[in-house]
Amino acid sequence: MSRSPDRSSATSRPIPRRLALAAPFLLAACGTVERGTAVPQTLQDHTQILGIPNARFFPDTQAVALFEEFAAASRREALHLGLPPDTDPRRLPPANLLALSGGSDHGAFGAGILVGWTELGTRPEFKLVTGISTGALTAPLAFVGSSKDPVLRDVYTAVGPDQIFRMRDWISILFADALTDTRPLREMLARHMNEATVGQIAEGYRQGRLLLIGTTNLDAMRGVIWNVGAIAASGRPGAADLIRDLMLASASVPTFFPPVMIQVEAEGRTWQEMHVDGGAMAQTFLYPPALTQGRNLRAGALARARRAWVIRNARLGGEWQQTERGLLPISGRAISSMIAASGQNDILRLQTNAVRDGIDFNLTYIGEDFTLPWVRPFDREWMRALFEYGRLRTVEGRTWQSSHPALAVRPAGSSTGATADRRPR
C-alpha cells in the first residue's frame, strides 16, 4: 500500500502541531459547507442506520441494550463451541478484552505491541476489541487476528503524511470544514477494509466476539459506540462502506481532518449526523460503567474469567515542553493538556471498573525510555522507531503492568508506587 511521497504536494510541508490545535480560532470566521438536516433532539434515541437495530449504542442511555448485546454474544459463543446457548459462563474459556486508545501517529506503538505479541506466541483471540481514533483504525485488524500483522506493520511503518491527508490551500480553507482533505486515508481504508476483511469480521461476530469503535456525534455532543461486527454480519448493501466511514470518522480530529457525515433514518425520513474523532469524548473505553452496575460478574450467572488488555498509544502523562507566550502556543498547549488529562482519567476509570467487576487488568503505554523526539505528523522514521519500541518491549516481556501507577499497591516501607510487569498469558 505504500508509495513514495509526492514532494510537490502540499503534504510534504510539515504541519506545526500548534497550528492544527489552534485551527478552531483560525476558522471561526470562515464560510461553512452545506449539509443535510440534523436529527432533531427528540429523535436522537429513535434512529436507525441501514435498518440494523443493533448497529450502535448510546452509552449514556442504552446500557441495558448494550448488555443484551453482550449476553447474545455469549450465547453465540457457546453455540460456536458446541455447547448449549444457556451454558454456565464458567464453562467458557477466559474472555480477553482489548482496548486500543487514540493517539494519531502514536498508534505505531500499539501496532508494534500486537505484532510483538504474535512473535512471542502468547497473543490470545480477543472476545472484545474496542478502538477510538487511531485505535479504531487498528481495532478491526486486531479483531481479525495475527493474519493482519503485515498490514499493521505496513500502515504504521511505511506510510507518510501524503497517504493520510492533503493540505488544502488557504483559499480553499476559507470555504472548507477542515485544514486537510482525507481522501488518501479513505482510499487506504478501501484497500484494507475490503469485502474479504469485512467477511472475516462478520464471522468473528457470528462466533460470539464483539468489535466496537467510538465516534463523537457533534450535533448531539454525544459519544456513540458502533457495533462493527453486527454491521458486517448484517449483509446489508452499504455495510462495508459504513464501516469504512465509521473508522474514518473516529480518526477525524476536528478542524484538522474533515468530519464524516452519516445518513440515518427516523420517522420515515432521512437525516444527517456529523461524526468526528471519538477522542473528543474519551481516549479509551471497554464498556460503559453502567453496563455492569448492579450486576455481579464475580459469581453466579455472569461469572467467568476475564482479562482486560489496555494499550494507551501515548505517554501516561503529558510531555514537557517550554511554552512560549503567544495566543497559538498557549491555546494549543491548553488543548493538549486537556487531552492528556482525559487519557489519564480514562485509564483510572477502566482500572477501577475492572477491579469492581473482577477483571484481571493489564496496561501498557509509551514509557520515558522512548526518547526520540516527535517533529511532525506521520513521520515514517519516527513511527518505525516507535513501532519497534513497542514490538521489542513485548518480545522481551516488558510490556504489561497490573496498574496505573496512581492506583498501584505500594509495598510496605516503599515511598514510590511499583507496578508488576507481567508477560501475556
BELKA-V383319 format. One record per pair of residues at least 6 apart in sequence whose ideal C-beta (glycine too) atoms are under 7 Angstrom apart, sorted by sequence separation. I is the first residue (numbers start at 1). J is the second residue. If there is no record, write none. Layout:
[[I	J] [I	J]]
//
This chain:
[[49	55] [78	84] [79	85] [117	123] [173	179] [252	258] [296	302] [297	303] [323	329] [355	361] [393	399] [5	12] [78	85] [131	138] [141	148] [204	211] [216	223] [217	224] [232	239] [252	259] [263	270] [264	271] [295	302] [323	330] [354	361] [375	382] [410	417] [411	418] [39	47] [57	65] [83	91] [131	139] [168	176] [231	239] [252	260] [374	382] [57	66] [78	87] [130	139] [214	223] [215	224] [263	272] [264	273] [408	417] [75	85] [100	110] [129	139] [141	151] [201	211] [214	224] [323	333] [351	361] [372	382] [408	418] [141	152] [168	179] [214	225] [215	226] [231	242] [232	243] [249	260] [261	272] [262	273] [408	419] [167	179] [168	180] [231	243] [248	260] [405	417] [45	58] [129	142] [167	180] [168	181] [212	225] [213	226] [261	274] [262	275] [372	385] [78	92] [129	143] [138	152] [166	180] [212	226] [405	419] [54	69] [74	89] [77	92] [165	180] [166	181] [212	227] [213	228] [228	243] [245	260] [259	274] [260	275] [45	61] [126	142] [165	181] [212	228] [259	275] [347	363] [370	386] [403	419] [126	143] [165	182] [211	228] [245	262] [259	276] [402	419] [166	184] [211	229] [228	246] [318	336] [401	419] [402	420] [165	184] [210	229] [318	337] [370	389] [401	420] [125	145] [164	184] [165	185] [209	229] [226	246] [401	421] [402	422] [163	184] [164	185] [400	421] [162	184] [254	276] [286	308] [318	340] [400	422] [123	146] [254	277] [317	340] [398	421] [205	229] [252	276] [253	277] [400	424] [110	135] [163	188] [204	229] [205	230] [252	277] [249	275] [251	277] [254	280] [284	310] [397	423] [107	134] [111	138] [201	228] [202	229] [205	232] [206	233] [249	276] [250	277] [317	344] [96	124] [98	126] [107	135] [110	138] [114	142] [118	146] [201	229] [205	233] [250	278] [284	312] [316	344] [97	126] [314	343] [96	126] [97	127] [98	128] [100	130] [102	132] [103	133] [104	134] [107	137] [202	232] [96	127] [97	128] [98	129] [99	130] [100	131] [101	132] [102	133] [103	134] [107	138] [118	149] [201	232] [202	233] [215	246] [312	343] [95	127] [102	134] [102	135] [213	246] [101	135] [115	149] [198	232] [213	247] [215	249] [100	135] [114	149] [215	250] [312	347] [364	399] [214	250] [364	400] [115	152] [213	250] [310	347] [363	400] [364	401] [100	138] [114	152] [115	153] [362	400] [363	401] [100	139] [310	350] [362	402] [363	403] [111	152] [151	192] [198	239] [218	259] [361	402] [363	404] [100	142] [111	153] [198	240] [361	403] [98	142] [111	156] [195	240] [198	243] [308	354] [108	156] [107	156] [108	157] [316	365] [193	243] [315	365] [193	244] [308	359] [314	365] [315	366] [307	359] [308	360] [310	362] [314	366] [351	403] [140	193] [144	197] [306	359] [307	360] [308	361] [309	362] [310	363] [311	364] [312	365] [351	404] [190	244] [193	247] [219	273] [306	360] [308	362] [189	244] [219	274] [223	278] [307	362] [144	200] [217	273] [218	274] [348	404] [351	407] [140	197] [144	201] [347	404] [143	201] [189	247] [217	275] [218	276] [223	281] [348	406] [189	248] [216	275] [223	282] [283	342] [284	343] [348	407] [144	204] [215	275] [216	276] [282	342] [283	343] [297	357] [298	358] [362	422] [140	201] [143	204] [216	277] [297	358] [186	248] [216	278] [284	346] [185	248] [215	278] [283	346] [284	347] [214	278] [216	280] [282	346] [286	350] [289	353] [216	281] [292	357] [182	248] [284	350] [214	281] [143	211] [214	282] [182	252] [140	211] [214	285] [139	211] [139	213] [182	257] [179	255] [180	256] [182	258] [136	213] [178	255] [179	256] [180	257] [178	256] [178	257] [178	258] [132	213] [177	258] [127	209] [128	210] [129	211] [130	212] [131	213] [132	214] [177	259] [126	209] [130	213] [140	228] [165	257] [137	247] [136	247] [136	250] [137	251] [136	251] [133	250] [134	251] [132	250] [133	251] [80	207] [80	208] [76	206] [77	207] [76	207] [77	208] [76	208] [74	208] [73	208] [73	209] [73	210] [136	278] [30	173] [31	174] [33	176] [30	174] [31	175] [33	177] [133	277] [30	175] [133	278] [132	278] [133	279] [132	279] [11	161] [12	162] [132	282] [11	162] [132	283] [2	154] [15	167] [132	284] [1	154] [9	162] [132	285] [11	165] [13	167] [5	160] [11	166] [130	285] [2	158] [6	162] [10	166] [11	167] [23	179] [130	286] [2	159] [5	162] [9	166] [10	167] [69	227] [20	179] [66	225] [3	163] [2	163] [60	222] [58	222] [59	223] [58	224] [59	225] [56	224] [57	225] [56	225] [56	226] [57	227] [55	226] [56	227] [55	227] [54	227] [55	230] [44	220] [54	230] [55	231] [102	279] [52	230] [135	313] [52	231] [134	313] [39	219] [38	219] [102	283] [52	234] [101	283] [101	284] [50	234] [52	236] [51	236] [99	284] [50	236] [99	285] [1	188] [99	286] [50	238] [50	239] [97	286] [1	191] [50	242] [49	242] [113	311] [110	311] [110	313] [109	313] [107	313] [106	313] [106	314] [95	304] [97	306] [99	308] [97	307] [101	311] [103	313] [94	305] [95	306] [96	307] [97	308] [98	309] [99	310] [100	311] [101	312] [102	313] [103	314] [92	304] [94	306] [97	309] [99	311] [101	313] [49	262] [89	302] [90	303] [94	307] [96	309] [101	314] [89	303] [90	304] [164	378] [49	264] [89	304] [48	264] [161	377] [47	264] [48	265] [161	378] [47	265] [160	378] [47	266] [159	378] [46	266] [160	380] [66	288] [158	380] [43	266] [43	267] [67	291] [36	261] [39	264] [63	288] [66	291] [35	261] [157	383] [39	266] [63	290] [156	383] [157	384] [27	255] [63	291] [59	288] [157	387] [24	255] [156	387] [23	255] [39	271] [23	256] [38	271] [37	271] [38	272] [39	273] [36	271] [37	272] [38	273] [20	256] [36	272] [35	272] [35	274] [101	343] [99	350] [113	364] [109	366] [106	366] [105	377] [104	377] [105	378] [112	386] [116	390] [120	394] [108	383] [112	387] [116	391] [120	395] [111	387] [112	388] [115	391] [116	392] [119	395] [109	386] [112	389] [113	390] [117	394] [105	383] [108	386] [112	390] [116	394] [108	387] [112	391] [116	395] [106	386] [109	389] [110	390] [109	390] [113	394] [113	399] [122	423] [123	424] [122	424] [122	425] [120	424] [22	328] [25	331] [117	424] [22	331] [18	328] [21	331] [22	332] [18	329] [21	332] [18	332] [21	335] [17	332] [21	336] [15	376] [14	376] [15	377]]
//
